[in-house]
Amino acid sequence: MPLALHILFLLLGVVLPVLLFVNARRRPAPRRMQWPAALKIRLYYGNGLLLLGLAALVLIVWYVTGRPFAELGLGWGSPPYDGVAVGILCAFLLLYGVDLYAEAGNAERQRETRNRFRELGFLPVTGSQYLSFLFLCVCAGVGEEIVYRGFLITYLQDLLGTAPWAAAVTLLVPAISFGLAHLYQGGQAVVKIVAMALLFGFFFYRTGSLWPLMLLHTGIDAVGGLLSWHLEERQV
């Protein structure tokens, strides 16, 4: 395997998540705040472009090392997709719906979720903010899937093989890295994110395609932003 891929794995799979983890741990305890609208919008576009840049880096290194993009999941795999993988993804959608109800099913839950969103500070609270937030959703859906599923899983699968223990490591390492990168959202959110990453990783591992995951990832982020906007408008 080319040295460039090893370096890229260390950068994106180890160094970057550790830096994000350390940065999140150093932050002061969360408090309610409303970020200025201009700062939020800069964050949405800045972080979105950063995620696209990381994905572009993966694509460039992949191309330079002579690997086809289909190996990264940018093909359709082999439809019809593995029934177990599709079933797990459907189960995830069901659980996601249950979790949404747990966050906004009644007035008390809505108040708790609104307070938690305010502690994060960066989520949209108006329609104009939400439109800019959608840019970040698309960039996260595309960029994070290419990096954390397409690249990290393919790299580890090539490196370790397909034995049962190797498959477990191949799925766990990217999921944990993905979770550490989102520690700023809080420990409870990280647990959910790691679980989501494992299920998404399993789907990619069994099907070889990222397109359904990109669409689903974008939709999940978009629904989260929409919920934040909705809860703030109800408060007003």
Residue pairs with C-beta under 8 A, 6 or more apart in sequence:
1 155
1 158
1 159
2 65
4 61
4 64
4 65
5 61
5 62
5 65
5 155
8 57
8 58
8 61
8 151
8 155
9 151
9 152
9 155
9 156
12 54
12 58
12 147
12 151
12 152
13 152
13 155
13 173
13 174
13 177
14 177
16 177
16 181
17 176
17 177
17 178
17 180
17 181
18 180
20 180
20 181
20 182
20 183
20 184
21 180
21 181
21 183
23 184
24 183
24 184
25 183
27 184
30 119
30 120
30 186
31 119
32 115
32 118
32 119
33 118
33 119
33 121
34 118
34 121
34 125
35 43
35 121
35 122
37 126
37 128
37 129
40 122
40 124
40 129
40 132
40 133
41 129
41 132
43 122
43 136
44 132
44 133
44 135
44 136
45 132
45 135
45 136
47 136
47 139
48 135
48 136
48 138
48 139
48 140
48 143
49 139
51 136
51 139
51 140
51 142
51 143
51 144
51 147
52 139
52 142
52 143
54 143
54 147
55 142
55 143
55 146
55 147
58 72
58 146
58 147
58 150
58 151
59 69
59 72
59 146
62 69
62 71
62 72
62 151
63 69
69 75
70 208
71 154
71 208
72 146
72 150
72 151
72 154
72 210
73 145
73 146
73 149
73 150
73 154
73 204
73 208
73 209
73 210
73 211
73 213
74 146
74 150
74 210
74 211
75 208
75 209
76 209
76 211
77 207
77 208
77 209
78 207
78 208
81 203
81 206
81 207
81 209
82 206
82 207
84 206
85 202
85 203
85 205
85 206
85 207
86 203
88 199
88 202
88 203
89 199
89 200
89 203
89 212
89 216
91 199
92 196
92 199
93 216
96 220
99 192
100 223
100 227
102 109
103 109
103 110
103 112
103 113
103 227
104 110
104 113
104 227
104 231
110 231
110 234
113 227
113 231
114 228
114 231
114 232
114 235
116 186
117 123
117 227
117 228
117 231
120 184
120 185
123 133
123 224
123 225
123 228
123 229
124 130
124 132
124 133
124 225
124 228
124 229
125 228
125 229
125 232
125 233
126 229
126 232
127 229
129 229
130 225
130 226
130 229
133 222
133 225
134 222
134 225
136 221
137 218
137 221
137 222
137 225
138 218
140 217
140 218
140 221
141 214
141 215
141 216
141 217
141 218
141 219
141 221
142 214
142 218
144 178
144 217
145 200
145 210
145 213
145 214
145 217
146 210
148 174
148 177
148 178
148 197
149 174
149 197
149 200
149 201
149 204
149 210
149 213
150 204
150 210
152 173
152 174
152 177
153 170
153 171
153 174
153 201
153 204
153 205
156 166
156 169
156 170
156 173
156 174
157 166
157 167
157 170
157 205
160 166
160 169
160 170
167 205
170 201
170 205
171 198
171 201
171 202
171 205
172 198
174 197
174 201
175 194
175 197
175 198
175 201
176 194
178 193
178 194
178 197
179 190
179 191
179 193
179 194
179 197
180 190
182 189
182 190
182 193
183 190
185 193
196 220
200 213
200 216
200 217
203 212
203 213
204 210
204 213
